Amino acid sequence: MKNHILVIEDDESLAEWISEYLTRHLFDVTVLHSGLHAIESIKRINPDLIILDIMLPHRNGFEICKEAREFCKCPILMMTACSEEDDEVRSLELGADDYLTKPVRPRAMLARIRSMLDRHNEKPYEQSELTIDSMVLQKETKTVTVENASLPISGNEFDVLWLMASQFNVMIGRADLVGMLRGIQYDGFDRSIDIRISRLRKKMKEANLSVAIKTVWGKGYILSHIERSS
């Protein structure tokens, strides 16, 4: 059965090109040129993945992403003509799984789509729960509790935390994190993982956890216990 992709893009020529390209690669594609009825269409179509432009008539992609995340768990790939980091940060904060900067490179887009779908459709890990001190991670629901209180994190932040918790006290390189979490080769400029980790650190600190994500300068990150002064 083909995966169904919903493309929400107001540039009709670009949307048509994306639709034709993805159709050739055996996807079913539905296209919308406005944000006006986007939420209703997501509920009706129940797509396997959404490609969502930020600048849309009637309703922008940020608003659509935020509302869609209240009921939709499928991967969302944001698309922007702007290279400003603020757009990338806001997209991830609102629950998008990844982003593309225009002009769209077809092979890069296809690689990210396939990687996102593979991660979304993968069979559950044999280990469905991880516990580190008072922090409990539930893989199936992508939730984290600390002393029975929920830690408010997004799905892509959970993916980072689960990966690091499963390799507790082991340094993971930035390139390895990008490869495992985004399915692409690290180009030396990608900041998406850094953004997720920065937000995770803030939330973990506010929850007063006994563990933290530490930077190993020039190499990567490690999740380990906080060394508290006596």
SULGI-V895199 format. One record per residue. RES is the residue in three letters. BURIAL is I if it has 16 or more other ideal C-beta (glycine too) atoms within 10 Angstrom, else O. Layout:
BEGIN
RES;BURIAL
RES;BURIAL
END
This chain:
BEGIN
MET;O
LYS;O
ASN;I
HIS;O
ILE;I
LEU;I
VAL;I
ILE;I
GLU;I
ASP;O
ASP;O
GLU;O
SER;O
LEU;I
ALA;I
GLU;O
TRP;O
ILE;I
SER;I
GLU;O
TYR;I
LEU;I
THR;O
ARG;O
HIS;O
LEU;O
PHE;I
ASP;I
VAL;I
THR;O
VAL;O
LEU;I
HIS;O
SER;O
GLY;I
LEU;O
HIS;O
ALA;I
ILE;I
GLU;O
SER;I
ILE;I
LYS;O
ARG;O
ILE;O
ASN;O
PRO;I
ASP;I
LEU;I
ILE;I
ILE;I
LEU;I
ASP;I
ILE;I
MET;I
LEU;I
PRO;O
HIS;O
ARG;I
ASN;O
GLY;I
PHE;I
GLU;I
ILE;I
CYS;I
LYS;O
GLU;O
ALA;I
ARG;O
GLU;O
PHE;O
CYS;I
LYS;O
CYS;I
PRO;I
ILE;I
LEU;I
MET;I
MET;I
THR;I
ALA;O
CYS;O
SER;O
GLU;O
GLU;O
ASP;O
ASP;I
GLU;I
VAL;I
ARG;I
SER;I
LEU;I
GLU;I
LEU;I
GLY;I
ALA;I
ASP;I
ASP;I
TYR;I
LEU;I
THR;I
LYS;O
PRO;O
VAL;I
ARG;O
PRO;O
ARG;O
ALA;O
MET;I
LEU;O
ALA;O
ARG;I
ILE;I
ARG;O
SER;I
MET;I
LEU;I
ASP;O
ARG;I
HIS;O
ASN;O
GLU;O
LYS;O
PRO;O
TYR;O
GLU;O
GLN;O
SER;O
GLU;O
LEU;I
THR;O
ILE;I
ASP;O
SER;O
MET;I
VAL;I
LEU;I
GLN;O
LYS;I
GLU;O
THR;O
LYS;I
THR;O
VAL;I
THR;O
VAL;I
GLU;O
ASN;O
ALA;O
SER;O
LEU;I
PRO;O
ILE;I
SER;I
GLY;I
ASN;I
GLU;I
PHE;I
ASP;I
VAL;I
LEU;I
TRP;I
LEU;O
MET;I
ALA;I
SER;O
GLN;O
PHE;O
ASN;O
VAL;O
MET;I
ILE;I
GLY;O
ARG;I
ALA;I
ASP;I
LEU;I
VAL;I
GLY;O
MET;O
LEU;I
ARG;I
GLY;I
ILE;O
GLN;O
TYR;O
ASP;O
GLY;O
PHE;O
ASP;I
ARG;O
SER;I
ILE;I
ASP;O
ILE;I
ARG;I
ILE;I
SER;O
ARG;I
LEU;I
ARG;O
LYS;O
LYS;I
MET;I
LYS;O
GLU;O
ALA;I
ASN;O
LEU;I
SER;O
VAL;I
ALA;O
ILE;I
LYS;I
THR;O
VAL;O
TRP;O
GLY;O
LYS;O
GLY;I
TYR;I
ILE;I
LEU;I
SER;I
HIS;O
ILE;O
GLU;O
ARG;O
SER;O
SER;O
END
